[in-house]
Amino acid sequence: TSMSGGSLSLVSGFFGSRPSARLDLERIHAFPSPFRPAFGHDRITFRGTTTNVKIRVYTLSGWLVTTLEKHDSTTEDLVWKPVTNFAGQALASGVYSFIAEGDVAGQKLGKLMIIK
């Protein structure tokens, strides 16, 4: 069945669509931000991740803090717990940036904050 009127035409049926790769990565965000261990926060969750994703967290001066990876399609979350650097040390208060790269083209840049 189809309908039309003016410059608009509607045709019945199923139209499957998949968001573009860019949109998949744009959904990634980190919470809680600010991360406050004094308030009982024990993890940072990156929500909206794709099946295969690598997230690198950096200080604002460009030092790599940690690299997180997920290869799982059962959830769109990647959990960073405990929130420490490569050496297992707690992070200082401040603003950190992250770069997410997935199984789709492009990158997502984001920021998160830690308050002790």
N, CA and C atoms as a LAMMPS dump frame, in Angstrom:
ITEM: TIMESTEP
0
ITEM: NUMBER OF ATOMS
348
ITEM: BOX BOUNDS ff ff ff
-5.0000000000000000e+02 5.0000000000000000e+02
-5.0000000000000000e+02 5.0000000000000000e+02
-5.0000000000000000e+02 5.0000000000000000e+02
ITEM: ATOMS id mol type element x y z
1 1 1 N 0.839 -1.171 0
2 1 2 C 0 0 0
3 1 3 C 0.884 1.234 0
4 2 1 N 0.496 2.199 -0.761
5 2 2 C 1.249 3.448 -0.769
6 2 3 C 0.294 4.624 -0.689
7 3 1 N 0.796 5.727 -0.164
8 3 2 C 0.026 6.96 -0.072
9 3 3 C 0.902 8.078 -0.603
10 4 1 N 0.257 9.054 -1.191
11 4 2 C 1.027 10.205 -1.635
12 4 3 C 0.163 11.446 -1.548
13 5 1 N 0.798 12.545 -1.435
14 5 2 C 0.103 13.823 -1.374
15 5 3 C 1.121 14.937 -1.413
16 6 1 N 0.95 15.858 -2.312
17 6 2 C 1.934 16.93 -2.449
18 6 3 C 3.266 16.342 -2.868
19 7 1 N 4.307 16.66 -2.132
20 7 2 C 5.639 16.141 -2.462
21 7 3 C 6.038 14.962 -1.583
22 8 1 N 5.084 14.413 -0.82
23 8 2 C 5.371 13.331 0.11
24 8 3 C 4.737 12.041 -0.365
25 9 1 N 5.526 10.969 -0.368
26 9 2 C 5.009 9.643 -0.698
27 9 3 C 5.419 8.678 0.395
28 10 1 N 4.481 7.879 0.865
29 10 2 C 4.744 6.864 1.874
30 10 3 C 4.463 5.501 1.285
31 11 1 N 5.372 4.579 1.491
32 11 2 C 5.216 3.222 1.005
33 11 3 C 5.316 2.304 2.214
34 12 1 N 4.367 1.382 2.357
35 12 2 C 4.417 0.479 3.502
36 12 3 C 5.52 -0.542 3.301
37 13 1 N 6.001 -1.086 4.391
38 13 2 C 7.066 -2.082 4.341
39 13 3 C 8.065 -1.837 5.436
40 14 1 N 9.053 -2.691 5.479
41 14 2 C 10.079 -2.603 6.508
42 14 3 C 11.327 -1.958 5.926
43 15 1 N 11.841 -0.989 6.643
44 15 2 C 13.092 -0.351 6.265
45 15 3 C 14.075 -0.539 7.406
46 16 1 N 15.09 -1.336 7.182
47 16 2 C 16.11 -1.539 8.206
48 16 3 C 17.169 -0.481 8.071
49 17 1 N 17.629 -0.018 9.192
50 17 2 C 18.703 0.968 9.134
51 17 3 C 19.683 0.703 10.259
52 18 1 N 20.882 1.145 10.029
53 18 2 C 21.925 1.035 11.037
54 18 3 C 22.556 2.402 11.147
55 19 1 N 22.739 2.892 12.384
56 19 2 C 23.392 4.189 12.523
57 19 3 C 24.779 4.154 11.898
58 20 1 N 25.213 5.277 11.417
59 20 2 C 26.542 5.333 10.824
60 20 3 C 27.596 5.094 11.885
61 21 1 N 28.789 4.732 11.462
62 21 2 C 29.886 4.474 12.387
63 21 3 C 30.154 5.696 13.257
64 22 1 N 30.106 6.852 12.661
65 22 2 C 30.362 8.088 13.405
66 22 3 C 29.375 8.236 14.548
67 23 1 N 28.09 7.943 14.286
68 23 2 C 27.082 8.047 15.329
69 23 3 C 27.307 7.014 16.421
70 24 1 N 27.764 5.813 16.063
71 24 2 C 28.037 4.794 17.071
72 24 3 C 29.065 5.305 18.07
73 25 1 N 30.133 5.875 17.597
74 25 2 C 31.17 6.377 18.487
75 25 3 C 30.722 7.622 19.243
76 26 1 N 29.896 8.441 18.651
77 26 2 C 29.44 9.668 19.3
78 26 3 C 28.619 9.387 20.552
79 27 1 N 28.075 8.203 20.679
80 27 2 C 27.248 7.864 21.839
81 27 3 C 28.08 7.602 23.093
82 28 1 N 29.371 7.368 22.961
83 28 2 C 30.198 7.012 24.101
84 28 3 C 30.365 8.21 25.04
85 29 1 N 30.081 7.965 26.327
86 29 2 C 30.301 8.977 27.349
87 29 3 C 30.685 8.284 28.654
88 30 1 N 31.351 9.019 29.533
89 30 2 C 31.835 8.467 30.8
90 30 3 C 31.037 9.044 31.959
91 31 1 N 30.738 8.191 32.939
92 31 2 C 30.079 8.659 34.16
93 31 3 C 30.489 7.77 35.323
94 32 1 N 30.432 8.198 36.565
95 32 2 C 30.085 9.562 36.965
96 32 3 C 31.229 10.524 36.651
97 33 1 N 30.862 11.694 36.29
98 33 2 C 31.839 12.745 36.071
99 33 3 C 31.247 14.028 36.645
100 34 1 N 31.737 14.466 37.767
101 34 2 C 33.017 14.084 38.336
102 34 3 C 32.948 12.76 39.098
103 35 1 N 34.057 12.034 39.027
104 35 2 C 34.257 10.811 39.789
105 35 3 C 34.76 11.225 41.17
106 36 1 N 34.037 10.818 42.215
107 36 2 C 34.384 11.229 43.581
108 36 3 C 34.478 10.014 44.492
109 37 1 N 35.678 9.507 44.729
110 37 2 C 35.837 8.359 45.626
111 37 3 C 35.277 8.625 47.024
112 38 1 N 35.348 9.872 47.505
113 38 2 C 34.831 10.211 48.833
114 38 3 C 33.316 10.038 48.912
115 39 1 N 32.635 10.026 47.768
116 39 2 C 31.187 9.822 47.728
117 39 3 C 30.833 8.36 47.487
118 40 1 N 31.839 7.477 47.525
119 40 2 C 31.596 6.056 47.335
120 40 3 C 31.733 5.571 45.904
121 41 1 N 32.13 6.436 45.003
122 41 2 C 32.332 6.012 43.612
123 41 3 C 33.518 5.058 43.557
124 42 1 N 33.343 3.918 42.9
125 42 2 C 34.445 2.957 42.806
126 42 3 C 34.754 2.547 41.372
127 43 1 N 34.034 3.128 40.401
128 43 2 C 34.256 2.789 38.998
129 43 3 C 33.804 3.944 38.109
130 44 1 N 34.378 3.971 36.918
131 44 2 C 33.9 4.873 35.866
132 44 3 C 33.382 3.978 34.751
133 45 1 N 32.185 4.265 34.296
134 45 2 C 31.562 3.486 33.235
135 45 3 C 31.561 4.29 31.952
136 46 1 N 32.003 3.658 30.879
137 46 2 C 31.918 4.25 29.546
138 46 3 C 30.702 3.614 28.888
139 47 1 N 29.667 4.388 28.653
140 47 2 C 28.409 3.884 28.107
141 47 3 C 28.329 4.201 26.621
142 48 1 N 27.676 3.314 25.882
143 48 2 C 27.467 3.527 24.455
144 48 3 C 28.583 2.967 23.597
145 49 1 N 29.351 2.033 24.158
146 49 2 C 30.471 1.481 23.407
147 49 3 C 29.995 0.477 22.358
148 50 1 N 30.808 0.267 21.359
149 50 2 C 30.544 -0.739 20.338
150 50 3 C 31.064 -2.085 20.837
151 51 1 N 30.874 -3.146 20.06
152 51 2 C 31.301 -4.483 20.475
153 51 3 C 32.791 -4.537 20.77
154 52 1 N 33.59 -4.018 19.885
155 52 2 C 35.042 -3.984 20.075
156 52 3 C 35.462 -2.534 20.212
157 53 1 N 35.976 -2.182 21.373
158 53 2 C 36.379 -0.793 21.59
159 53 3 C 37.635 -0.759 22.456
160 54 1 N 38.485 0.215 22.163
161 54 2 C 39.679 0.48 22.965
162 54 3 C 39.593 1.935 23.397
163 55 1 N 39.735 2.151 24.692
164 55 2 C 39.687 3.51 25.237
165 55 3 C 41.007 3.788 25.936
166 56 1 N 41.637 4.886 25.527
167 56 2 C 42.882 5.323 26.156
168 56 3 C 42.568 6.589 26.955
169 57 1 N 43.006 6.592 28.221
170 57 2 C 42.784 7.739 29.093
171 57 3 C 44.116 8.454 29.287
172 58 1 N 44.097 9.786 29.141
173 58 2 C 45.309 10.606 29.212
174 58 3 C 45.134 11.742 30.221
175 59 1 N 46.263 12.184 30.783
176 59 2 C 46.249 13.44 31.52
177 59 3 C 46.144 14.559 30.483
178 60 1 N 45.816 15.762 30.935
179 60 2 C 45.744 16.868 29.98
180 60 3 C 47.11 17.246 29.428
181 61 1 N 48.177 16.836 30.099
182 61 2 C 49.522 17.094 29.568
183 61 3 C 49.961 16.011 28.587
184 62 1 N 49.1 15.017 28.346
185 62 2 C 49.377 14.032 27.31
186 62 3 C 49.936 12.706 27.781
187 63 1 N 50.086 12.497 29.085
188 63 2 C 50.597 11.225 29.598
189 63 3 C 49.494 10.175 29.579
190 64 1 N 49.813 8.995 29.061
191 64 2 C 48.853 7.892 29.027
192 64 3 C 48.669 7.348 30.441
193 65 1 N 47.423 7.316 30.906
194 65 2 C 47.093 6.833 32.244
195 65 3 C 46.789 5.342 32.204
196 66 1 N 45.927 4.946 31.277
197 66 2 C 45.555 3.542 31.149
198 66 3 C 44.918 3.291 29.796
199 67 1 N 44.864 2.03 29.424
200 67 2 C 44.168 1.595 28.219
201 67 3 C 43.158 0.538 28.624
202 68 1 N 41.918 0.718 28.193
203 68 2 C 40.834 -0.214 28.499
204 68 3 C 40.34 -0.811 27.194
205 69 1 N 40.006 -2.099 27.202
206 69 2 C 39.486 -2.744 25.996
207 69 3 C 38.256 -3.563 26.315
208 70 1 N 37.361 -3.644 25.348
209 70 2 C 36.162 -4.465 25.466
210 70 3 C 35.954 -5.206 24.152
211 71 1 N 35.669 -6.497 24.25
212 71 2 C 35.379 -7.33 23.085
213 71 3 C 34.146 -8.167 23.418
214 72 1 N 33.027 -7.493 23.62
215 72 2 C 31.831 -8.148 24.124
216 72 3 C 30.6 -7.434 23.577
217 73 1 N 29.644 -8.189 23.061
218 73 2 C 28.445 -7.575 22.504
219 73 3 C 27.25 -7.648 23.46
220 74 1 N 27.441 -8.201 24.663
221 74 2 C 26.307 -8.357 25.571
222 74 3 C 25.939 -7.077 26.294
223 75 1 N 26.813 -6.096 26.31
224 75 2 C 26.529 -4.831 26.98
225 75 3 C 27.171 -3.687 26.203
226 76 1 N 26.624 -2.508 26.372
227 76 2 C 27.231 -1.335 25.741
228 76 3 C 28.118 -0.579 26.725
229 77 1 N 28.404 -1.192 27.875
230 77 2 C 29.228 -0.559 28.898
231 77 3 C 30.63 -1.165 28.947
232 78 1 N 31.606 -0.308 29.19
233 78 2 C 32.961 -0.735 29.518
234 78 3 C 33.244 -0.119 30.888
235 79 1 N 33.562 -0.947 31.874
236 79 2 C 33.736 -0.483 33.249
237 79 3 C 35.212 -0.423 33.6
238 80 1 N 35.631 0.717 34.139
239 80 2 C 37.002 0.93 34.606
240 80 3 C 36.979 0.825 36.128
241 81 1 N 37.405 -0.315 36.63
242 81 2 C 37.423 -0.552 38.069
243 81 3 C 38.591 -1.459 38.382
244 82 1 N 39.449 -1.105 39.296
245 82 2 C 39.519 0.155 40.038
246 82 3 C 40.041 1.276 39.137
247 83 1 N 39.727 2.491 39.508
248 83 2 C 40.145 3.657 38.729
249 83 3 C 41.563 4.013 39.159
250 84 1 N 42.522 3.386 38.478
251 84 2 C 43.944 3.582 38.784
252 84 3 C 44.719 3.692 37.478
253 85 1 N 45.993 4.061 37.597
254 85 2 C 46.85 4.11 36.415
255 85 3 C 47.45 2.726 36.169
256 86 1 N 48.374 2.629 35.186
257 86 2 C 49.006 1.35 34.859
258 86 3 C 49.717 0.729 36.059
259 87 1 N 50.252 1.561 36.955
260 87 2 C 50.995 1.065 38.116
261 87 3 C 50.085 0.72 39.297
262 88 1 N 48.778 0.881 39.129
263 88 2 C 47.844 0.576 40.21
264 88 3 C 47.676 1.692 41.217
265 89 1 N 48.166 2.891 40.904
266 89 2 C 48.072 4.033 41.811
267 89 3 C 46.792 4.814 41.544
268 90 1 N 46.182 5.33 42.62
269 90 2 C 44.996 6.18 42.487
270 90 3 C 45.363 7.442 41.71
271 91 1 N 44.4 7.974 41
272 91 2 C 44.654 9.158 40.184
273 91 3 C 44.468 10.432 40.991
274 92 1 N 45.197 11.463 40.625
275 92 2 C 45.081 12.77 41.259
276 92 3 C 43.818 13.466 40.767
277 93 1 N 43.352 14.423 41.55
278 93 2 C 42.225 15.242 41.115
279 93 3 C 42.602 15.982 39.85
280 94 1 N 41.648 16.116 38.947
281 94 2 C 41.904 16.852 37.721
282 94 3 C 41.003 16.426 36.593
283 95 1 N 41.266 16.996 35.444
284 95 2 C 40.521 16.683 34.23
285 95 3 C 41.373 15.739 33.389
286 96 1 N 40.759 14.703 32.872
287 96 2 C 41.429 13.712 32.037
288 96 3 C 40.687 13.628 30.711
289 97 1 N 41.4 13.298 29.664
290 97 2 C 40.756 13.124 28.362
291 97 3 C 40.802 11.651 27.993
292 98 1 N 39.857 11.247 27.141
293 98 2 C 39.894 9.876 26.645
294 98 3 C 39.654 9.87 25.147
295 99 1 N 40.231 8.862 24.503
296 99 2 C 40.025 8.639 23.07
297 99 3 C 39.479 7.231 22.928
298 100 1 N 38.317 7.11 22.309
299 100 2 C 37.701 5.804 22.074
300 100 3 C 37.84 5.466 20.598
301 101 1 N 38.309 4.256 20.321
302 101 2 C 38.398 3.737 18.959
303 101 3 C 37.693 2.399 18.959
304 102 1 N 36.83 2.192 17.973
305 102 2 C 36.06 0.954 17.958
306 102 3 C 36.232 0.161 16.697
307 103 1 N 35.298 -0.784 16.518
308 103 2 C 35.307 -1.626 15.33
309 103 3 C 34.647 -0.903 14.161
310 104 1 N 34.461 0.388 14.331
311 104 2 C 33.911 1.24 13.284
312 104 3 C 34.911 2.366 13.031
313 105 1 N 34.756 3.059 11.961
314 105 2 C 35.707 4.104 11.601
315 105 3 C 35.606 5.302 12.537
316 106 1 N 36.708 5.985 12.718
317 106 2 C 36.706 7.228 13.474
318 106 3 C 37.101 7.062 14.923
319 107 1 N 37.057 8.181 15.635
320 107 2 C 37.405 8.234 17.047
321 107 3 C 36.408 9.124 17.768
322 108 1 N 36.294 8.903 19.067
323 108 2 C 35.495 9.775 19.921
324 108 3 C 36.418 10.338 20.979
325 109 1 N 36.456 11.644 21.108
326 109 2 C 37.241 12.307 22.133
327 109 3 C 36.296 12.756 23.236
328 110 1 N 36.706 12.581 24.479
329 110 2 C 35.873 12.992 25.59
330 110 3 C 36.721 13.38 26.781
331 111 1 N 36.044 13.899 27.808
332 111 2 C 36.729 14.299 29.037
333 111 3 C 35.983 13.742 30.235
334 112 1 N 36.734 13.571 31.326
335 112 2 C 36.116 13.203 32.588
336 112 3 C 36.89 13.905 33.689
337 113 1 N 36.258 14.031 34.854
338 113 2 C 36.861 14.762 35.955
339 113 3 C 36.929 13.873 37.19
340 114 1 N 38.016 14.013 37.937
341 114 2 C 38.203 13.306 39.194
342 114 3 C 38.387 14.338 40.295
343 115 1 N 37.601 14.201 41.352
344 115 2 C 37.71 15.08 42.517
345 115 3 C 37.929 14.209 43.737
346 116 1 N 39.031 14.389 44.416
347 116 2 C 39.34 13.608 45.624
348 116 3 C 38.631 14.161 46.818
